[in-house]
Amino acid sequence: MNVPHITYLEGSDRGVYTCKCKCMTTDKLSMLPALDFYTYCNVNGLNYQQEIMTIDADLIYKMWIVDYLISNRDRHGMNWGFLYRSDTMEIIGCHPLFDHNNSFDKDIMTAPDTLYLFDSNMTMRQAAVLAMSRTDLHFTSPITREDFITDRHCRSFLARAKELGIKTIETL
């Protein structure tokens, strides 16, 4: 999809199966967890929802859609955030999406109207439908069965994409 995200690879650490990724920050770029930004907004009398949308509404909307597609309800304030310049403290946008380890939860896959942890005033479906009207999310390469762990994951993903009107490029 046209959504920036962290790529994870299989690995091992002292014989234990792990997921690994490149370091997500550098000496010049740091990450501000959304939870810390929420605290900052509260302390300074700022409207958190307005502030985050001012910073990077496009990626936030894409995150809502992706979370719906992969049945990931676990988008709390430490599972997303912003990148900022370490020398100036200037926030430059949302960090690429990461931490999808709770995706394809079987209960969430069968309950699209589950409240969304990102904003408990919306269901996951409501967030995704709203986001579809405010951003352009599309697939950039074919979707194959091998992209998923199980047939059920694949079927759920494709059904939700179809429900949202996202054209999929399938080679199933």
SULSULVEN-V432191 format. One record per residue. N is the residue number from 1. RES is the residue in three letters. SS is DSSP state (H for helix, E for strand, C for the rest). PHI is phi in whole degrees, -180 to 180 (NA if undefined). D_FIRST is the distance of its C-alpha to the first C-alpha in Angstrom with 1 decimal. Layout:
n = {N;N}
res = {RES;RES}
ss = {SS;SS}
phi = {PHI;PHI}
d_first = {D_FIRST;D_FIRST}
//
This chain:
n = {1;2;3;4;5;6;7;8;9;10;11;12;13;14;15;16;17;18;19;20;21;22;23;24;25;26;27;28;29;30;31;32;33;34;35;36;37;38;39;40;41;42;43;44;45;46;47;48;49;50;51;52;53;54;55;56;57;58;59;60;61;62;63;64;65;66;67;68;69;70;71;72;73;74;75;76;77;78;79;80;81;82;83;84;85;86;87;88;89;90;91;92;93;94;95;96;97;98;99;100;101;102;103;104;105;106;107;108;109;110;111;112;113;114;115;116;117;118;119;120;121;122;123;124;125;126;127;128;129;130;131;132;133;134;135;136;137;138;139;140;141;142;143;144;145;146;147;148;149;150;151;152;153;154;155;156;157;158;159;160;161;162;163;164;165;166;167;168;169;170;171;172}
res = {MET;ASN;VAL;PRO;HIS;ILE;THR;TYR;LEU;GLU;GLY;SER;ASP;ARG;GLY;VAL;TYR;THR;CYS;LYS;CYS;LYS;CYS;MET;THR;THR;ASP;LYS;LEU;SER;MET;LEU;PRO;ALA;LEU;ASP;PHE;TYR;THR;TYR;CYS;ASN;VAL;ASN;GLY;LEU;ASN;TYR;GLN;GLN;GLU;ILE;MET;THR;ILE;ASP;ALA;ASP;LEU;ILE;TYR;LYS;MET;TRP;ILE;VAL;ASP;TYR;LEU;ILE;SER;ASN;ARG;ASP;ARG;HIS;GLY;MET;ASN;TRP;GLY;PHE;LEU;TYR;ARG;SER;ASP;THR;MET;GLU;ILE;ILE;GLY;CYS;HIS;PRO;LEU;PHE;ASP;HIS;ASN;ASN;SER;PHE;ASP;LYS;ASP;ILE;MET;THR;ALA;PRO;ASP;THR;LEU;TYR;LEU;PHE;ASP;SER;ASN;MET;THR;MET;ARG;GLN;ALA;ALA;VAL;LEU;ALA;MET;SER;ARG;THR;ASP;LEU;HIS;PHE;THR;SER;PRO;ILE;THR;ARG;GLU;ASP;PHE;ILE;THR;ASP;ARG;HIS;CYS;ARG;SER;PHE;LEU;ALA;ARG;ALA;LYS;GLU;LEU;GLY;ILE;LYS;THR;ILE;GLU;THR;LEU}
ss = {C;C;C;C;E;C;C;C;E;E;E;E;E;C;C;E;E;E;E;E;C;C;C;C;C;C;C;C;E;E;E;E;E;H;H;H;H;H;H;H;H;H;H;C;C;C;C;H;H;H;H;H;H;H;H;H;H;H;H;H;H;H;H;H;H;H;H;H;H;C;C;C;C;C;C;C;C;C;C;C;E;E;E;E;E;C;C;C;C;C;E;E;E;E;C;C;E;C;C;C;C;C;C;C;C;H;H;H;H;C;C;C;C;C;E;E;C;C;E;E;E;E;E;H;H;H;H;H;H;H;H;H;C;C;C;C;C;C;C;C;C;C;E;C;H;H;H;C;C;C;H;H;H;H;H;H;H;H;H;H;H;H;H;H;C;C;C;C;C;E;C;C}
phi = {NA;-85;-130;-65;-153;-83;-93;-107;-126;-70;-160;-145;-134;54;84;-103;-62;-141;-105;-139;-147;-67;-56;-85;-128;-136;-64;-98;-122;-123;-112;-110;-60;-57;-62;-68;-67;-59;-61;-56;-62;-61;-64;-100;68;-98;-81;-55;-60;-65;-64;-67;-71;-68;-73;-163;-60;-59;-72;-63;-62;-63;-62;-61;-68;-58;-59;-67;-61;-101;52;-108;-83;-85;-99;-84;-67;-107;-107;-164;179;-122;-94;-138;-74;-64;-82;-112;68;-75;-77;-109;149;-69;-72;-54;-62;-153;60;-108;-68;-102;-70;57;-62;-62;-71;-72;-61;-99;-134;-65;-98;-66;-61;-88;-61;-57;-151;-70;-87;-131;-84;-62;-65;-59;-62;-66;-63;-60;-62;-61;-83;-124;-151;-108;-107;-150;-85;-110;-151;-62;-99;-120;-58;-68;-73;-124;-76;-131;-62;-61;-62;-61;-62;-61;-59;-66;-65;-69;-61;-62;-58;-83;81;-85;-74;-103;-104;-107;-131;-99}
d_first = {0.0;3.8;5.4;8.3;9.5;12.6;12.8;15.6;18.0;21.0;24.3;27.8;30.2;33.8;33.0;30.7;27.2;24.7;21.1;20.9;18.8;19.9;21.8;19.6;22.4;24.9;28.4;27.0;24.1;24.6;22.8;24.3;23.5;23.0;26.2;28.2;27.0;28.0;31.4;31.7;31.2;33.7;36.3;36.0;36.0;32.6;30.3;27.4;25.0;26.0;25.7;22.2;21.0;22.9;21.3;17.5;17.0;13.6;12.0;14.4;13.3;9.6;11.2;13.4;10.9;9.1;12.7;13.8;11.4;12.5;16.0;16.3;19.2;20.1;18.7;22.1;23.1;23.0;19.4;17.9;19.6;20.0;20.6;24.0;26.3;28.9;31.7;31.4;29.6;27.4;24.2;21.4;18.4;16.4;15.9;12.5;11.8;14.2;16.7;15.2;18.4;19.4;16.4;17.5;20.9;23.0;24.7;21.6;20.1;23.3;23.6;20.9;23.4;23.9;24.3;21.4;22.6;20.8;23.2;25.8;26.7;23.7;22.5;18.9;18.7;20.4;18.1;15.0;17.0;18.2;14.9;13.6;16.7;16.1;12.6;10.2;6.9;5.5;4.1;5.2;7.3;9.6;9.8;13.2;15.8;15.9;12.5;14.7;18.1;19.8;20.0;20.2;16.9;15.2;17.3;16.7;12.8;13.2;16.1;14.5;11.6;14.6;16.6;14.3;14.2;10.6;11.0;9.8;10.5;12.8;15.2;17.1}
//
